[in-house]
Amino acid sequence: MTRLYTRTGDAGETGLIGGRRVPKDDPRVEAYGTLDELNSAIGAARAFLGDAPPAVTRALEQVQHRLFALGAEIAAPDPAAAGVRPCTADDVGALEHLIDAVQAELPALRVFILPGGSPAGSLLHVARTVARRAERRVVALARAEPLNPEVLRYLNRLSDLLFVLARAVNQAAGRPETPWDKDAG
């Protein structure tokens, strides 16, 4: 049996795809680690979807697969070494198409809303905020090292998708949106 633990990270370093060792707080590790956190947040939301439209479940599963590939792309200083298909404009376009389709089924939004609603909707809002943090981590990495610009575009659209999916899931669950009352706080 192969052990899960290797002990190679006990001194605070980890290996990137390709073999280079870096500190565990390296911007590249921060970026792909936050993508992993985002993938887990989406998985948690999926666990609570219940009677959500099957298209939502399929979309989130596809996103999770793409996030694994993005993580590998970020974990490899030489993306060809990652052995995965890099993020493309087609991936971004697919998200845009999905956002448009879901949003067309929702009432127009003319105010800010508070995150919340059903358990799945609330977790999708959490995933949305993790997506924004992942985007910030990738921006920081892109300032230091060249990256595929489609990764940033994908993450920017993904947070929008998670927002409209949270609204759709809440609507399907019969949970009304709470408008932000700027005078309440």
C-alpha positions, 0 to 999 in steps of 0.5 A: 500500500502506498502511503498518503503522506510523503514527509517531503513537505514537513519543512514548509516546502512543496513540489510544483508540477515539474519538480521545482520546490517552493515554500508553501506560501509561494504565490503559485501555491496560494493560487492553486490552493485557493482553487482547491478551496473553491472546488471544495466549496462548490462540492459542498454546495452540490451536496445540498442541491436536492431538487435543484434543476439537473442542469445546475448539478451538471454545470457545477460538476463541469466547473469542478473538473475545469477547476482541477485542470486550472489548478494543475495549469497553475501548479506547473511553471511550464503548463505543458508539463501539467498534462492537461488541456489549458483554459481557453476562450471557449471555456470562458465562452461556455460560462458566458453562455450558461450565465446568459441562459440562467439569468434569462430565467430570473427576475431582473435584479435592480438592487443589491441582495444579501447572500443567503437563501436556501442551504445550497444557495447560501453555499453557492454565495460562499463559493462565489466569494472564494472564486473572487479570492482565487481570482485575486491570488491568480492576479498576484501570481500573474504580476510575478510570472507569465500566466495564461490570461484565459485563467483570469477571464474564466475565474472572473466569469465563474464568480458571476455564474455562481451568483446567478446559480445561487439566485436560481437555486434560491428561486427554485427552493421558493426562497425570496431574495433579501434586498440590501437596505443601505440604511439598516446597518 
